[in-house]
Amino acid sequence: MIKPLGDRIVIKVIEDTEQTSGGIFIPDSAKEKPQKGEVVAVGLGKMNDKGEREPMDVKVGDIVLYAKYAGTDIKIDGTEYKILSVKDALGILE
């Protein structure tokens, strides 16, 4: 697995369903980019001016919403992940 550095997090992308409630299948070309994922790894945090680590706002297991075009997409063993800065995480779904 990947260990993110600094204030970065690794997210396992959660794909939305490929079928509407009415039973219509949505082709890949018509889908929007997913913006939801599960945090699978968290960096140690950003260093502040005093040389101390700032605590991270998210933890492993959180489901987060993130900015549409944020981060770097990677694929490991057929699973899509995204590495992004914690500032690109917009909120935690509860």
TALINBEL-V44595 format. One record per residue. RES is the residue in one letter. PHI is phi in degrees with one decimal (none if undefined). PSI is psi in whole degrees, 0 to 359 (NA if undefined). NEAR is the number of other ideal C-beta (glycine too) atoms within 8 Angstrom. Layout:
# TALINBEL-V44595
res->RES phi->PHI psi->PSI near->NEAR
res->RES phi->PHI psi->PSI near->NEAR
This chain:
# TALINBEL-V44595
res->M phi->none psi->172 near->6
res->I phi->-100.1 psi->136 near->9
res->K phi->-106.3 psi->110 near->6
res->P phi->-71.8 psi->152 near->11
res->L phi->-100.1 psi->152 near->6
res->G phi->57.8 psi->234 near->9
res->D phi->-99.2 psi->29 near->10
res->R phi->-96.3 psi->156 near->11
res->I phi->-131.5 psi->154 near->16
res->V phi->-109.0 psi->130 near->14
res->I phi->-120.7 psi->134 near->15
res->K phi->-86.8 psi->117 near->10
res->V phi->-66.5 psi->132 near->10
res->I phi->-103.3 psi->115 near->9
res->E phi->-80.5 psi->140 near->7
res->D phi->-74.9 psi->165 near->7
res->T phi->-62.4 psi->150 near->4
res->E phi->-93.0 psi->6 near->7
res->Q phi->-132.1 psi->138 near->7
res->T phi->-76.4 psi->169 near->7
res->S phi->-63.4 psi->337 near->3
res->G phi->-85.2 psi->358 near->4
res->G phi->95.8 psi->6 near->6
res->I phi->-86.0 psi->129 near->6
res->F phi->-82.4 psi->137 near->7
res->I phi->-98.1 psi->122 near->8
res->P phi->-70.4 psi->156 near->6
res->D phi->-56.0 psi->324 near->4
res->S phi->-68.4 psi->339 near->4
res->A phi->-99.0 psi->353 near->5
res->K phi->-77.2 psi->148 near->9
res->E phi->-85.3 psi->158 near->4
res->K phi->-64.1 psi->137 near->6
res->P phi->-65.4 psi->148 near->9
res->Q phi->-129.3 psi->24 near->8
res->K phi->-134.9 psi->142 near->11
res->G phi->-163.5 psi->165 near->12
res->E phi->-100.5 psi->131 near->10
res->V phi->-71.8 psi->122 near->15
res->V phi->-110.4 psi->343 near->9
res->A phi->-156.1 psi->145 near->11
res->V phi->-131.6 psi->135 near->11
res->G phi->-70.9 psi->178 near->13
res->L phi->-76.6 psi->342 near->5
res->G phi->113.8 psi->160 near->10
res->K phi->-78.8 psi->145 near->7
res->M phi->-83.7 psi->132 near->8
res->N phi->-91.2 psi->184 near->8
res->D phi->-64.9 psi->338 near->3
res->K phi->-87.6 psi->359 near->4
res->G phi->83.0 psi->15 near->5
res->E phi->-104.0 psi->151 near->6
res->R phi->-80.7 psi->133 near->8
res->E phi->-83.9 psi->138 near->9
res->P phi->-66.9 psi->148 near->5
res->M phi->-82.8 psi->146 near->11
res->D phi->-82.6 psi->344 near->6
res->V phi->-120.3 psi->161 near->11
res->K phi->-135.5 psi->165 near->7
res->V phi->-59.0 psi->134 near->7
res->G phi->101.2 psi->343 near->5
res->D phi->-68.2 psi->144 near->9
res->I phi->-99.8 psi->121 near->9
res->V phi->-120.7 psi->153 near->16
res->L phi->-97.9 psi->140 near->8
res->Y phi->-134.1 psi->163 near->15
res->A phi->-59.8 psi->143 near->8
res->K phi->-56.0 psi->316 near->6
res->Y phi->-109.4 psi->23 near->4
res->A phi->-82.1 psi->155 near->9
res->G phi->76.2 psi->185 near->10
res->T phi->-119.8 psi->127 near->6
res->D phi->-83.2 psi->136 near->7
res->I phi->-138.8 psi->158 near->9
res->K phi->-129.5 psi->126 near->7
res->I phi->-126.5 psi->123 near->8
res->D phi->50.0 psi->40 near->3
res->G phi->81.1 psi->0 near->4
res->T phi->-104.6 psi->134 near->7
res->E phi->-85.7 psi->132 near->9
res->Y phi->-127.6 psi->164 near->14
res->K phi->-138.5 psi->133 near->14
res->I phi->-105.8 psi->124 near->12
res->L phi->-145.8 psi->163 near->14
res->S phi->-73.5 psi->147 near->9
res->V phi->-61.8 psi->336 near->13
res->K phi->-69.1 psi->341 near->5
res->D phi->-84.8 psi->351 near->10
res->A phi->-78.5 psi->121 near->13
res->L phi->-87.5 psi->332 near->7
res->G phi->-177.7 psi->164 near->6
res->I phi->-106.0 psi->129 near->9
res->L phi->-83.2 psi->132 near->7
res->E phi->-114.9 psi->NA near->2
